[in-house]
Amino acid sequence: MEHRHLTHSDFTLAAIDDIILRGRWRDWAELRRAALADRSLLDKIERVCRQYIGDPYAQRYHFWMHYVEEHRSVA
């Protein structure tokens, strides 16, 4: 995914936030593949999502927080 304000393709906190907020299905699939390959990304995803967890309408962030929780329990 090309980020509107980033000049790299690394999975930084800003990039993860952008993917969750504006990403399409293929962007989410790419983030998922990267998280499965590098478990440290789960920490970054959680860190991004945690700030939105109090907002019941931030459903994308709730989805990814549940994803992190489920995949941590599997590991």
C-alpha positions in Angstrom: 0.0 0.0 0.0 1.3 3.4 -0.8 1.0 5.6 2.2 0.0 9.2 1.7 2.6 10.6 4.1 5.3 7.9 4.3 8.1 7.4 1.9 8.9 3.8 2.8 7.2 0.4 2.9 8.3 -0.7 6.4 5.7 -1.7 8.9 6.2 1.2 11.3 3.5 2.3 13.7 2.4 5.0 11.3 2.2 2.6 8.4 0.2 0.0 10.4 -2.2 2.7 11.5 -2.6 3.8 7.9 -3.2 0.2 6.7 -5.8 -0.4 9.3 -7.6 2.9 8.8 -7.4 3.2 5.0 -6.3 -0.1 3.7 -8.2 -2.4 1.5 -8.5 -6.2 1.7 -5.2 -6.9 -0.1 -3.4 -4.4 2.2 -4.8 -6.2 5.3 -3.8 -9.5 3.8 -0.3 -8.2 3.4 -0.2 -7.0 7.0 -1.5 -10.4 8.1 1.2 -12.3 6.2 3.9 -10.0 7.6 2.6 -10.5 11.2 2.6 -14.3 10.7 6.1 -14.2 9.5 7.3 -11.7 12.1 5.5 -12.1 15.4 7.0 -8.8 16.7 4.5 -7.0 14.4 1.7 -8.2 16.7 3.1 -5.9 19.4 3.1 -3.0 17.0 -0.5 -3.7 15.8 -1.6 -3.9 19.5 0.1 -0.6 20.3 -1.7 1.1 17.4 -5.1 -0.4 18.2 -4.9 0.2 22.0 -5.5 3.9 21.5 -8.8 3.3 19.8 -10.2 0.5 21.9 -12.4 2.9 23.9 -14.2 3.9 20.7 -17.0 1.4 19.9 -17.2 2.8 16.4 -13.5 2.1 15.6 -14.4 -1.4 14.4 -11.3 -1.9 12.2 -9.1 -1.4 15.2 -11.2 -3.7 17.3 -10.9 -6.4 14.6 -7.1 -6.1 14.6 -6.9 -6.1 18.4 -8.9 -9.4 18.4 -6.7 -10.7 15.7 -3.6 -10.0 17.9 -5.2 -11.6 20.9 -6.2 -14.7 19.0 -2.8 -15.2 17.4 -0.9 -14.6 20.6 -2.8 -17.4 22.3 -1.9 -19.7 19.4 1.8 -19.0 19.6 
